[in-house]
Amino acid sequence: MIQPLNLPKAPLKLSRNEGVVFVWCEIRNKKLKLTPEEWVRQHVIHFLITFKNVPKGVIASEQTIQVNGLTRRCDLVVYNSHGKPILLIECKAADVALNEKVLHQIAQYNFNLNVDYLLLTNGIEQYNCFINRSKNTIDYLENLPNWNELS
């Protein structure tokens, strides 16, 4: 479960209770069971705050949305200073392939949120995407812009 990722090392606060490992989530301000996907999500949160200058207060974790009448949860949503969603992030466990199914999942979520930037990651691979509406394309970026460039 705890494996090296292709993300900067994060100083996560781990604890154990009755054999179960928990991680402190800086966004939700509570301990969460440490699953392989949560391991990736917490590293992405650290990456956003520390390396992309995203304020903690504009990051939502497990954001609930409606998709085709069904309740879904986005792993992470980043908002601009006006409260508009600007970045949608889908995290998968390191052993889950980032394939067309994952892209379809985040695209469905984006019908609701209408963000300009998408990030798909399993902690090993990462795809940074810009929705180029003027060209009607998805542009793949080498790096995710900093928060002030996103907002």
Phi and psi in radians as a Rosetta constraint file:
Dihedral C 1 N 2 CA 2 C 2 CIRCULARHARMONIC -1.534 0.35
Dihedral N 2 CA 2 C 2 N 3 CIRCULARHARMONIC 1.820 0.35
Dihedral C 2 N 3 CA 3 C 3 CIRCULARHARMONIC -2.324 0.35
Dihedral N 3 CA 3 C 3 N 4 CIRCULARHARMONIC 2.701 0.35
Dihedral C 3 N 4 CA 4 C 4 CIRCULARHARMONIC -1.084 0.35
Dihedral N 4 CA 4 C 4 N 5 CIRCULARHARMONIC 2.461 0.35
Dihedral C 4 N 5 CA 5 C 5 CIRCULARHARMONIC -2.085 0.35
Dihedral N 5 CA 5 C 5 N 6 CIRCULARHARMONIC 2.877 0.35
Dihedral C 5 N 6 CA 6 C 6 CIRCULARHARMONIC -1.558 0.35
Dihedral N 6 CA 6 C 6 N 7 CIRCULARHARMONIC 0.800 0.35
Dihedral C 6 N 7 CA 7 C 7 CIRCULARHARMONIC -2.287 0.35
Dihedral N 7 CA 7 C 7 N 8 CIRCULARHARMONIC 2.720 0.35
Dihedral C 7 N 8 CA 8 C 8 CIRCULARHARMONIC -1.005 0.35
Dihedral N 8 CA 8 C 8 N 9 CIRCULARHARMONIC 2.503 0.35
Dihedral C 8 N 9 CA 9 C 9 CIRCULARHARMONIC -1.025 0.35
Dihedral N 9 CA 9 C 9 N 10 CIRCULARHARMONIC 2.330 0.35
Dihedral C 9 N 10 CA 10 C 10 CIRCULARHARMONIC -1.917 0.35
Dihedral N 10 CA 10 C 10 N 11 CIRCULARHARMONIC 2.370 0.35
Dihedral C 10 N 11 CA 11 C 11 CIRCULARHARMONIC -1.406 0.35
Dihedral N 11 CA 11 C 11 N 12 CIRCULARHARMONIC 1.193 0.35
Dihedral C 11 N 12 CA 12 C 12 CIRCULARHARMONIC -1.300 0.35
Dihedral N 12 CA 12 C 12 N 13 CIRCULARHARMONIC 2.542 0.35
Dihedral C 12 N 13 CA 13 C 13 CIRCULARHARMONIC -1.676 0.35
Dihedral N 13 CA 13 C 13 N 14 CIRCULARHARMONIC 1.840 0.35
Dihedral C 13 N 14 CA 14 C 14 CIRCULARHARMONIC -1.816 0.35
Dihedral N 14 CA 14 C 14 N 15 CIRCULARHARMONIC 2.580 0.35
Dihedral C 14 N 15 CA 15 C 15 CIRCULARHARMONIC -2.518 0.35
Dihedral N 15 CA 15 C 15 N 16 CIRCULARHARMONIC 2.892 0.35
Dihedral C 15 N 16 CA 16 C 16 CIRCULARHARMONIC -2.283 0.35
Dihedral N 16 CA 16 C 16 N 17 CIRCULARHARMONIC 2.390 0.35
Dihedral C 16 N 17 CA 17 C 17 CIRCULARHARMONIC -2.437 0.35
Dihedral N 17 CA 17 C 17 N 18 CIRCULARHARMONIC 2.049 0.35
Dihedral C 17 N 18 CA 18 C 18 CIRCULARHARMONIC 0.901 0.35
Dihedral N 18 CA 18 C 18 N 19 CIRCULARHARMONIC 0.754 0.35
Dihedral C 18 N 19 CA 19 C 19 CIRCULARHARMONIC 1.440 0.35
Dihedral N 19 CA 19 C 19 N 20 CIRCULARHARMONIC -0.047 0.35
Dihedral C 19 N 20 CA 20 C 20 CIRCULARHARMONIC -1.796 0.35
Dihedral N 20 CA 20 C 20 N 21 CIRCULARHARMONIC 2.314 0.35
Dihedral C 20 N 21 CA 21 C 21 CIRCULARHARMONIC -1.600 0.35
Dihedral N 21 CA 21 C 21 N 22 CIRCULARHARMONIC 2.367 0.35
Dihedral C 21 N 22 CA 22 C 22 CIRCULARHARMONIC -2.121 0.35
Dihedral N 22 CA 22 C 22 N 23 CIRCULARHARMONIC 2.710 0.35
Dihedral C 22 N 23 CA 23 C 23 CIRCULARHARMONIC -2.223 0.35
Dihedral N 23 CA 23 C 23 N 24 CIRCULARHARMONIC 2.447 0.35
Dihedral C 23 N 24 CA 24 C 24 CIRCULARHARMONIC -1.419 0.35
Dihedral N 24 CA 24 C 24 N 25 CIRCULARHARMONIC 2.192 0.35
Dihedral C 24 N 25 CA 25 C 25 CIRCULARHARMONIC -1.663 0.35
Dihedral N 25 CA 25 C 25 N 26 CIRCULARHARMONIC 2.055 0.35
Dihedral C 25 N 26 CA 26 C 26 CIRCULARHARMONIC -1.170 0.35
Dihedral N 26 CA 26 C 26 N 27 CIRCULARHARMONIC -0.409 0.35
Dihedral C 26 N 27 CA 27 C 27 CIRCULARHARMONIC -1.488 0.35
Dihedral N 27 CA 27 C 27 N 28 CIRCULARHARMONIC -0.811 0.35
Dihedral C 27 N 28 CA 28 C 28 CIRCULARHARMONIC -1.586 0.35
Dihedral N 28 CA 28 C 28 N 29 CIRCULARHARMONIC -0.105 0.35
Dihedral C 28 N 29 CA 29 C 29 CIRCULARHARMONIC 0.927 0.35
Dihedral N 29 CA 29 C 29 N 30 CIRCULARHARMONIC 0.855 0.35
Dihedral C 29 N 30 CA 30 C 30 CIRCULARHARMONIC -2.792 0.35
Dihedral N 30 CA 30 C 30 N 31 CIRCULARHARMONIC 2.872 0.35
Dihedral C 30 N 31 CA 31 C 31 CIRCULARHARMONIC -1.376 0.35
Dihedral N 31 CA 31 C 31 N 32 CIRCULARHARMONIC 2.403 0.35
Dihedral C 31 N 32 CA 32 C 32 CIRCULARHARMONIC -2.187 0.35
Dihedral N 32 CA 32 C 32 N 33 CIRCULARHARMONIC 2.553 0.35
Dihedral C 32 N 33 CA 33 C 33 CIRCULARHARMONIC -1.056 0.35
Dihedral N 33 CA 33 C 33 N 34 CIRCULARHARMONIC 2.302 0.35
Dihedral C 33 N 34 CA 34 C 34 CIRCULARHARMONIC -1.449 0.35
Dihedral N 34 CA 34 C 34 N 35 CIRCULARHARMONIC 1.729 0.35
Dihedral C 34 N 35 CA 35 C 35 CIRCULARHARMONIC -1.726 0.35
Dihedral N 35 CA 35 C 35 N 36 CIRCULARHARMONIC 2.905 0.35
Dihedral C 35 N 36 CA 36 C 36 CIRCULARHARMONIC -1.004 0.35
Dihedral N 36 CA 36 C 36 N 37 CIRCULARHARMONIC -0.654 0.35
Dihedral C 36 N 37 CA 37 C 37 CIRCULARHARMONIC -1.219 0.35
Dihedral N 37 CA 37 C 37 N 38 CIRCULARHARMONIC -0.677 0.35
Dihedral C 37 N 38 CA 38 C 38 CIRCULARHARMONIC -1.144 0.35
Dihedral N 38 CA 38 C 38 N 39 CIRCULARHARMONIC -0.606 0.35
Dihedral C 38 N 39 CA 39 C 39 CIRCULARHARMONIC -1.008 0.35
Dihedral N 39 CA 39 C 39 N 40 CIRCULARHARMONIC -0.793 0.35
Dihedral C 39 N 40 CA 40 C 40 CIRCULARHARMONIC -1.179 0.35
Dihedral N 40 CA 40 C 40 N 41 CIRCULARHARMONIC -0.834 0.35
Dihedral C 40 N 41 CA 41 C 41 CIRCULARHARMONIC -1.008 0.35
Dihedral N 41 CA 41 C 41 N 42 CIRCULARHARMONIC -0.761 0.35
Dihedral C 41 N 42 CA 42 C 42 CIRCULARHARMONIC -1.166 0.35
Dihedral N 42 CA 42 C 42 N 43 CIRCULARHARMONIC -0.599 0.35
Dihedral C 42 N 43 CA 43 C 43 CIRCULARHARMONIC -1.176 0.35
Dihedral N 43 CA 43 C 43 N 44 CIRCULARHARMONIC -0.667 0.35
Dihedral C 43 N 44 CA 44 C 44 CIRCULARHARMONIC -1.146 0.35
Dihedral N 44 CA 44 C 44 N 45 CIRCULARHARMONIC -0.728 0.35
Dihedral C 44 N 45 CA 45 C 45 CIRCULARHARMONIC -1.012 0.35
Dihedral N 45 CA 45 C 45 N 46 CIRCULARHARMONIC -0.834 0.35
Dihedral C 45 N 46 CA 46 C 46 CIRCULARHARMONIC -1.040 0.35
Dihedral N 46 CA 46 C 46 N 47 CIRCULARHARMONIC -0.764 0.35
Dihedral C 46 N 47 CA 47 C 47 CIRCULARHARMONIC -1.036 0.35
Dihedral N 47 CA 47 C 47 N 48 CIRCULARHARMONIC -0.807 0.35
Dihedral C 47 N 48 CA 48 C 48 CIRCULARHARMONIC -1.081 0.35
Dihedral N 48 CA 48 C 48 N 49 CIRCULARHARMONIC -0.817 0.35
Dihedral C 48 N 49 CA 49 C 49 CIRCULARHARMONIC -1.233 0.35
Dihedral N 49 CA 49 C 49 N 50 CIRCULARHARMONIC -0.808 0.35
Dihedral C 49 N 50 CA 50 C 50 CIRCULARHARMONIC -1.447 0.35
Dihedral N 50 CA 50 C 50 N 51 CIRCULARHARMONIC -0.665 0.35
Dihedral C 50 N 51 CA 51 C 51 CIRCULARHARMONIC -1.903 0.35
Dihedral N 51 CA 51 C 51 N 52 CIRCULARHARMONIC -0.307 0.35
Dihedral C 51 N 52 CA 52 C 52 CIRCULARHARMONIC -2.012 0.35
Dihedral N 52 CA 52 C 52 N 53 CIRCULARHARMONIC 0.107 0.35
Dihedral C 52 N 53 CA 53 C 53 CIRCULARHARMONIC 1.008 0.35
Dihedral N 53 CA 53 C 53 N 54 CIRCULARHARMONIC 0.577 0.35
Dihedral C 53 N 54 CA 54 C 54 CIRCULARHARMONIC -1.474 0.35
Dihedral N 54 CA 54 C 54 N 55 CIRCULARHARMONIC 2.142 0.35
Dihedral C 54 N 55 CA 55 C 55 CIRCULARHARMONIC -1.130 0.35
Dihedral N 55 CA 55 C 55 N 56 CIRCULARHARMONIC 2.451 0.35
Dihedral C 55 N 56 CA 56 C 56 CIRCULARHARMONIC -0.968 0.35
Dihedral N 56 CA 56 C 56 N 57 CIRCULARHARMONIC -0.616 0.35
Dihedral C 56 N 57 CA 57 C 57 CIRCULARHARMONIC -1.191 0.35
Dihedral N 57 CA 57 C 57 N 58 CIRCULARHARMONIC -0.202 0.35
Dihedral C 57 N 58 CA 58 C 58 CIRCULARHARMONIC -1.856 0.35
Dihedral N 58 CA 58 C 58 N 59 CIRCULARHARMONIC 0.129 0.35
Dihedral C 58 N 59 CA 59 C 59 CIRCULARHARMONIC -1.832 0.35
Dihedral N 59 CA 59 C 59 N 60 CIRCULARHARMONIC 2.233 0.35
Dihedral C 59 N 60 CA 60 C 60 CIRCULARHARMONIC -1.941 0.35
Dihedral N 60 CA 60 C 60 N 61 CIRCULARHARMONIC 2.332 0.35
Dihedral C 60 N 61 CA 61 C 61 CIRCULARHARMONIC -1.928 0.35
Dihedral N 61 CA 61 C 61 N 62 CIRCULARHARMONIC 2.347 0.35
Dihedral C 61 N 62 CA 62 C 62 CIRCULARHARMONIC 1.029 0.35
Dihedral N 62 CA 62 C 62 N 63 CIRCULARHARMONIC 0.774 0.35
Dihedral C 62 N 63 CA 63 C 63 CIRCULARHARMONIC -1.161 0.35
Dihedral N 63 CA 63 C 63 N 64 CIRCULARHARMONIC 2.176 0.35
Dihedral C 63 N 64 CA 64 C 64 CIRCULARHARMONIC -1.429 0.35
Dihedral N 64 CA 64 C 64 N 65 CIRCULARHARMONIC 2.315 0.35
Dihedral C 64 N 65 CA 65 C 65 CIRCULARHARMONIC -2.415 0.35
Dihedral N 65 CA 65 C 65 N 66 CIRCULARHARMONIC 2.920 0.35
Dihedral C 65 N 66 CA 66 C 66 CIRCULARHARMONIC -1.847 0.35
Dihedral N 66 CA 66 C 66 N 67 CIRCULARHARMONIC 2.257 0.35
Dihedral C 66 N 67 CA 67 C 67 CIRCULARHARMONIC -2.264 0.35
Dihedral N 67 CA 67 C 67 N 68 CIRCULARHARMONIC 2.003 0.35
Dihedral C 67 N 68 CA 68 C 68 CIRCULARHARMONIC 0.898 0.35
Dihedral N 68 CA 68 C 68 N 69 CIRCULARHARMONIC 0.726 0.35
Dihedral C 68 N 69 CA 69 C 69 CIRCULARHARMONIC 1.398 0.35
Dihedral N 69 CA 69 C 69 N 70 CIRCULARHARMONIC 0.001 0.35
Dihedral C 69 N 70 CA 70 C 70 CIRCULARHARMONIC -1.899 0.35
Dihedral N 70 CA 70 C 70 N 71 CIRCULARHARMONIC 2.529 0.35
Dihedral C 70 N 71 CA 71 C 71 CIRCULARHARMONIC -1.438 0.35
Dihedral N 71 CA 71 C 71 N 72 CIRCULARHARMONIC 2.217 0.35
Dihedral C 71 N 72 CA 72 C 72 CIRCULARHARMONIC -2.242 0.35
Dihedral N 72 CA 72 C 72 N 73 CIRCULARHARMONIC 2.821 0.35
Dihedral C 72 N 73 CA 73 C 73 CIRCULARHARMONIC -2.153 0.35
Dihedral N 73 CA 73 C 73 N 74 CIRCULARHARMONIC 2.159 0.35
Dihedral C 73 N 74 CA 74 C 74 CIRCULARHARMONIC -1.414 0.35
Dihedral N 74 CA 74 C 74 N 75 CIRCULARHARMONIC 2.406 0.35
Dihedral C 74 N 75 CA 75 C 75 CIRCULARHARMONIC -1.020 0.35
Dihedral N 75 CA 75 C 75 N 76 CIRCULARHARMONIC -0.982 0.35
Dihedral C 75 N 76 CA 76 C 76 CIRCULARHARMONIC -2.495 0.35
Dihedral N 76 CA 76 C 76 N 77 CIRCULARHARMONIC 2.440 0.35
Dihedral C 76 N 77 CA 77 C 77 CIRCULARHARMONIC -2.270 0.35
Dihedral N 77 CA 77 C 77 N 78 CIRCULARHARMONIC 2.298 0.35
Dihedral C 77 N 78 CA 78 C 78 CIRCULARHARMONIC -1.888 0.35
Dihedral N 78 CA 78 C 78 N 79 CIRCULARHARMONIC 2.340 0.35
Dihedral C 78 N 79 CA 79 C 79 CIRCULARHARMONIC -1.904 0.35
Dihedral N 79 CA 79 C 79 N 80 CIRCULARHARMONIC 2.700 0.35
Dihedral C 79 N 80 CA 80 C 80 CIRCULARHARMONIC -1.451 0.35
Dihedral N 80 CA 80 C 80 N 81 CIRCULARHARMONIC -3.114 0.35
Dihedral C 80 N 81 CA 81 C 81 CIRCULARHARMONIC -1.205 0.35
Dihedral N 81 CA 81 C 81 N 82 CIRCULARHARMONIC -0.186 0.35
Dihedral C 81 N 82 CA 82 C 82 CIRCULARHARMONIC -1.732 0.35
Dihedral N 82 CA 82 C 82 N 83 CIRCULARHARMONIC 0.070 0.35
Dihedral C 82 N 83 CA 83 C 83 CIRCULARHARMONIC 1.494 0.35
Dihedral N 83 CA 83 C 83 N 84 CIRCULARHARMONIC 0.192 0.35
Dihedral C 83 N 84 CA 84 C 84 CIRCULARHARMONIC -1.572 0.35
Dihedral N 84 CA 84 C 84 N 85 CIRCULARHARMONIC 2.296 0.35
Dihedral C 84 N 85 CA 85 C 85 CIRCULARHARMONIC -1.144 0.35
Dihedral N 85 CA 85 C 85 N 86 CIRCULARHARMONIC 2.350 0.35
Dihedral C 85 N 86 CA 86 C 86 CIRCULARHARMONIC -2.186 0.35
Dihedral N 86 CA 86 C 86 N 87 CIRCULARHARMONIC -0.356 0.35
Dihedral C 86 N 87 CA 87 C 87 CIRCULARHARMONIC -2.499 0.35
Dihedral N 87 CA 87 C 87 N 88 CIRCULARHARMONIC 2.252 0.35
Dihedral C 87 N 88 CA 88 C 88 CIRCULARHARMONIC -2.004 0.35
Dihedral N 88 CA 88 C 88 N 89 CIRCULARHARMONIC 2.275 0.35
Dihedral C 88 N 89 CA 89 C 89 CIRCULARHARMONIC -2.159 0.35
Dihedral N 89 CA 89 C 89 N 90 CIRCULARHARMONIC 2.266 0.35
Dihedral C 89 N 90 CA 90 C 90 CIRCULARHARMONIC -1.987 0.35
Dihedral N 90 CA 90 C 90 N 91 CIRCULARHARMONIC 2.092 0.35
Dihedral C 90 N 91 CA 91 C 91 CIRCULARHARMONIC -1.867 0.35
Dihedral N 91 CA 91 C 91 N 92 CIRCULARHARMONIC 2.396 0.35
Dihedral C 91 N 92 CA 92 C 92 CIRCULARHARMONIC -2.181 0.35
Dihedral N 92 CA 92 C 92 N 93 CIRCULARHARMONIC 2.794 0.35
Dihedral C 92 N 93 CA 93 C 93 CIRCULARHARMONIC -1.112 0.35
Dihedral N 93 CA 93 C 93 N 94 CIRCULARHARMONIC 2.707 0.35
Dihedral C 93 N 94 CA 94 C 94 CIRCULARHARMONIC -1.027 0.35
Dihedral N 94 CA 94 C 94 N 95 CIRCULARHARMONIC -0.476 0.35
Dihedral C 94 N 95 CA 95 C 95 CIRCULARHARMONIC -1.595 0.35
Dihedral N 95 CA 95 C 95 N 96 CIRCULARHARMONIC 0.112 0.35
Dihedral C 95 N 96 CA 96 C 96 CIRCULARHARMONIC -1.723 0.35
Dihedral N 96 CA 96 C 96 N 97 CIRCULARHARMONIC 2.194 0.35
Dihedral C 96 N 97 CA 97 C 97 CIRCULARHARMONIC -1.229 0.35
Dihedral N 97 CA 97 C 97 N 98 CIRCULARHARMONIC 2.475 0.35
Dihedral C 97 N 98 CA 98 C 98 CIRCULARHARMONIC -1.568 0.35
Dihedral N 98 CA 98 C 98 N 99 CIRCULARHARMONIC 1.689 0.35
Dihedral C 98 N 99 CA 99 C 99 CIRCULARHARMONIC -2.124 0.35
Dihedral N 99 CA 99 C 99 N 100 CIRCULARHARMONIC -2.935 0.35
Dihedral C 99 N 100 CA 100 C 100 CIRCULARHARMONIC -1.075 0.35
Dihedral N 100 CA 100 C 100 N 101 CIRCULARHARMONIC -0.589 0.35
Dihedral C 100 N 101 CA 101 C 101 CIRCULARHARMONIC -1.080 0.35
Dihedral N 101 CA 101 C 101 N 102 CIRCULARHARMONIC -0.729 0.35
Dihedral C 101 N 102 CA 102 C 102 CIRCULARHARMONIC -1.185 0.35
Dihedral N 102 CA 102 C 102 N 103 CIRCULARHARMONIC -0.718 0.35
Dihedral C 102 N 103 CA 103 C 103 CIRCULARHARMONIC -1.097 0.35
Dihedral N 103 CA 103 C 103 N 104 CIRCULARHARMONIC -0.711 0.35
Dihedral C 103 N 104 CA 104 C 104 CIRCULARHARMONIC -1.103 0.35
Dihedral N 104 CA 104 C 104 N 105 CIRCULARHARMONIC -0.701 0.35
Dihedral C 104 N 105 CA 105 C 105 CIRCULARHARMONIC -1.067 0.35
Dihedral N 105 CA 105 C 105 N 106 CIRCULARHARMONIC -0.871 0.35
Dihedral C 105 N 106 CA 106 C 106 CIRCULARHARMONIC -1.215 0.35
Dihedral N 106 CA 106 C 106 N 107 CIRCULARHARMONIC -0.554 0.35
Dihedral C 106 N 107 CA 107 C 107 CIRCULARHARMONIC -1.147 0.35
Dihedral N 107 CA 107 C 107 N 108 CIRCULARHARMONIC -0.706 0.35
Dihedral C 107 N 108 CA 108 C 108 CIRCULARHARMONIC -1.073 0.35
Dihedral N 108 CA 108 C 108 N 109 CIRCULARHARMONIC -0.762 0.35
Dihedral C 108 N 109 CA 109 C 109 CIRCULARHARMONIC -1.073 0.35
Dihedral N 109 CA 109 C 109 N 110 CIRCULARHARMONIC -0.637 0.35
Dihedral C 109 N 110 CA 110 C 110 CIRCULARHARMONIC -1.288 0.35
Dihedral N 110 CA 110 C 110 N 111 CIRCULARHARMONIC -0.330 0.35
Dihedral C 110 N 111 CA 111 C 111 CIRCULARHARMONIC -1.032 0.35
Dihedral N 111 CA 111 C 111 N 112 CIRCULARHARMONIC -0.591 0.35
Dihedral C 111 N 112 CA 112 C 112 CIRCULARHARMONIC -1.406 0.35
Dihedral N 112 CA 112 C 112 N 113 CIRCULARHARMONIC -0.771 0.35
Dihedral C 112 N 113 CA 113 C 113 CIRCULARHARMONIC -1.564 0.35
Dihedral N 113 CA 113 C 113 N 114 CIRCULARHARMONIC -0.553 0.35
Dihedral C 113 N 114 CA 114 C 114 CIRCULARHARMONIC 1.008 0.35
Dihedral N 114 CA 114 C 114 N 115 CIRCULARHARMONIC 0.835 0.35
Dihedral C 114 N 115 CA 115 C 115 CIRCULARHARMONIC -1.459 0.35
Dihedral N 115 CA 115 C 115 N 116 CIRCULARHARMONIC 2.885 0.35
Dihedral C 115 N 116 CA 116 C 116 CIRCULARHARMONIC -1.621 0.35
Dihedral N 116 CA 116 C 116 N 117 CIRCULARHARMONIC -0.383 0.35
Dihedral C 116 N 117 CA 117 C 117 CIRCULARHARMONIC -2.162 0.35
Dihedral N 117 CA 117 C 117 N 118 CIRCULARHARMONIC 2.445 0.35
Dihedral C 117 N 118 CA 118 C 118 CIRCULARHARMONIC -2.198 0.35
Dihedral N 118 CA 118 C 118 N 119 CIRCULARHARMONIC 2.528 0.35
Dihedral C 118 N 119 CA 119 C 119 CIRCULARHARMONIC -2.319 0.35
Dihedral N 119 CA 119 C 119 N 120 CIRCULARHARMONIC 2.156 0.35
Dihedral C 119 N 120 CA 120 C 120 CIRCULARHARMONIC -2.010 0.35
Dihedral N 120 CA 120 C 120 N 121 CIRCULARHARMONIC 2.260 0.35
Dihedral C 120 N 121 CA 121 C 121 CIRCULARHARMONIC -2.639 0.35
Dihedral N 121 CA 121 C 121 N 122 CIRCULARHARMONIC 2.581 0.35
Dihedral C 121 N 122 CA 122 C 122 CIRCULARHARMONIC -2.053 0.35
Dihedral N 122 CA 122 C 122 N 123 CIRCULARHARMONIC 0.270 0.35
Dihedral C 122 N 123 CA 123 C 123 CIRCULARHARMONIC 1.484 0.35
Dihedral N 123 CA 123 C 123 N 124 CIRCULARHARMONIC -0.353 0.35
Dihedral C 123 N 124 CA 124 C 124 CIRCULARHARMONIC -1.796 0.35
Dihedral N 124 CA 124 C 124 N 125 CIRCULARHARMONIC -0.920 0.35
Dihedral C 124 N 125 CA 125 C 125 CIRCULARHARMONIC -1.813 0.35
Dihedral N 125 CA 125 C 125 N 126 CIRCULARHARMONIC 2.649 0.35
Dihedral C 125 N 126 CA 126 C 126 CIRCULARHARMONIC -2.536 0.35
Dihedral N 126 CA 126 C 126 N 127 CIRCULARHARMONIC 2.309 0.35
Dihedral C 126 N 127 CA 127 C 127 CIRCULARHARMONIC -2.080 0.35
Dihedral N 127 CA 127 C 127 N 128 CIRCULARHARMONIC 2.093 0.35
Dihedral C 127 N 128 CA 128 C 128 CIRCULARHARMONIC -1.789 0.35
Dihedral N 128 CA 128 C 128 N 129 CIRCULARHARMONIC 2.137 0.35
Dihedral C 128 N 129 CA 129 C 129 CIRCULARHARMONIC -2.181 0.35
Dihedral N 129 CA 129 C 129 N 130 CIRCULARHARMONIC 2.513 0.35
Dihedral C 129 N 130 CA 130 C 130 CIRCULARHARMONIC -2.051 0.35
Dihedral N 130 CA 130 C 130 N 131 CIRCULARHARMONIC 2.226 0.35
Dihedral C 130 N 131 CA 131 C 131 CIRCULARHARMONIC -1.459 0.35
Dihedral N 131 CA 131 C 131 N 132 CIRCULARHARMONIC 1.810 0.35
Dihedral C 131 N 132 CA 132 C 132 CIRCULARHARMONIC -1.573 0.35
Dihedral N 132 CA 132 C 132 N 133 CIRCULARHARMONIC 1.629 0.35
Dihedral C 132 N 133 CA 133 C 133 CIRCULARHARMONIC -1.230 0.35
Dihedral N 133 CA 133 C 133 N 134 CIRCULARHARMONIC -0.502 0.35
Dihedral C 133 N 134 CA 134 C 134 CIRCULARHARMONIC -1.202 0.35
Dihedral N 134 CA 134 C 134 N 135 CIRCULARHARMONIC -0.536 0.35
Dihedral C 134 N 135 CA 135 C 135 CIRCULARHARMONIC -1.796 0.35
Dihedral N 135 CA 135 C 135 N 136 CIRCULARHARMONIC -0.101 0.35
Dihedral C 135 N 136 CA 136 C 136 CIRCULARHARMONIC 1.006 0.35
Dihedral N 136 CA 136 C 136 N 137 CIRCULARHARMONIC 0.818 0.35
Dihedral C 136 N 137 CA 137 C 137 CIRCULARHARMONIC -2.341 0.35
Dihedral N 137 CA 137 C 137 N 138 CIRCULARHARMONIC 2.886 0.35
Dihedral C 137 N 138 CA 138 C 138 CIRCULARHARMONIC -1.873 0.35
Dihedral N 138 CA 138 C 138 N 139 CIRCULARHARMONIC 2.040 0.35
Dihedral C 138 N 139 CA 139 C 139 CIRCULARHARMONIC -1.697 0.35
Dihedral N 139 CA 139 C 139 N 140 CIRCULARHARMONIC 2.245 0.35
Dihedral C 139 N 140 CA 140 C 140 CIRCULARHARMONIC -1.552 0.35
Dihedral N 140 CA 140 C 140 N 141 CIRCULARHARMONIC 2.254 0.35
Dihedral C 140 N 141 CA 141 C 141 CIRCULARHARMONIC -1.835 0.35
Dihedral N 141 CA 141 C 141 N 142 CIRCULARHARMONIC 2.548 0.35
Dihedral C 141 N 142 CA 142 C 142 CIRCULARHARMONIC -1.161 0.35
Dihedral N 142 CA 142 C 142 N 143 CIRCULARHARMONIC -0.706 0.35
Dihedral C 142 N 143 CA 143 C 143 CIRCULARHARMONIC -2.335 0.35
Dihedral N 143 CA 143 C 143 N 144 CIRCULARHARMONIC 2.630 0.35
Dihedral C 143 N 144 CA 144 C 144 CIRCULARHARMONIC -1.322 0.35
Dihedral N 144 CA 144 C 144 N 145 CIRCULARHARMONIC 2.319 0.35
Dihedral C 144 N 145 CA 145 C 145 CIRCULARHARMONIC -1.110 0.35
Dihedral N 145 CA 145 C 145 N 146 CIRCULARHARMONIC 2.769 0.35
Dihedral C 145 N 146 CA 146 C 146 CIRCULARHARMONIC -1.209 0.35
Dihedral N 146 CA 146 C 146 N 147 CIRCULARHARMONIC 2.833 0.35
Dihedral C 146 N 147 CA 147 C 147 CIRCULARHARMONIC -0.996 0.35
Dihedral N 147 CA 147 C 147 N 148 CIRCULARHARMONIC -0.753 0.35
Dihedral C 147 N 148 CA 148 C 148 CIRCULARHARMONIC -1.140 0.35
Dihedral N 148 CA 148 C 148 N 149 CIRCULARHARMONIC -0.404 0.35
Dihedral C 148 N 149 CA 149 C 149 CIRCULARHARMONIC -1.446 0.35
Dihedral N 149 CA 149 C 149 N 150 CIRCULARHARMONIC -0.468 0.35
Dihedral C 149 N 150 CA 150 C 150 CIRCULARHARMONIC -1.315 0.35
Dihedral N 150 CA 150 C 150 N 151 CIRCULARHARMONIC -0.669 0.35
